[in-house]
């Protein structure tokens, strides 16, 4: 989980959450609105990616992803793949660790 949080902190978290953009047209008494959400992007320099705020947010995303099975965060494309991989591997590793501890206690 620590490795996943580190990878998300460096590659997966966008610089900031994307802002919703709503545009509309008014034709007489009829209004039509269109809301779009731009994709999350990472614009920070390499040195700025190493901060406590990003580490805290990455840890929050990892814990929600692994323990509660949903993070519902805006992540970059790489971050989404990191989260999917950790969602598959980390519960398996936790189960294997529990079995190893159980095997040691039974002896």
C-alpha positions, 0 to 999 in steps of 0.5 A, spaced: 500 500 500 505 504 501 508 503 494 501 504 491 501 511 495 508 513 493 506 512 485 499 515 486 503 521 489 508 522 483 504 520 477 497 519 479 494 525 482 492 531 478 495 538 479 488 540 481 481 537 480 478 539 474 473 545 474 466 543 470 465 548 464 457 549 463 455 553 456 449 554 454 444 558 449 438 562 449 433 561 443 427 565 445 424 562 451 428 555 450 435 554 454 440 549 452 446 547 457 452 543 456 456 541 462 463 538 460 468 536 465 476 536 462 480 530 464 485 531 470 492 533 468 498 533 472 502 540 470 507 540 477 514 540 476 518 533 479 520 537 485 513 539 487 510 532 487 513 531 493 509 534 498 505 532 505 498 534 502 499 530 496 502 524 500 496 525 504 491 525 499 494 519 495 494 515 502 486 517 502 485 514 495 489 508 496 485 506 503 479 508 500 480 503 494 483 497 497 479 497 504 472 500 501 473 498 494 471 505 491 476 511 491 471 516 487 477 520 485 479 524 479 486 521 477 490 521 471 490 516 466 496 513 469 493 513 476 487 510 474 491 504 472 495 504 478 489 504 482 486 498 478 492 494 479 492 495 487 485 494 487 487 487 484 493 485 488 493 488 495 487 484 497 490 478 495 497 480 499 493 482 505 489 475 505 496 471 504 499 475 509 493 473 514 494 466 512 501 466 513 500 469 520 494 463 521 499 458 519 505 461 524 500 461 530 497 454 529 504 451 530 
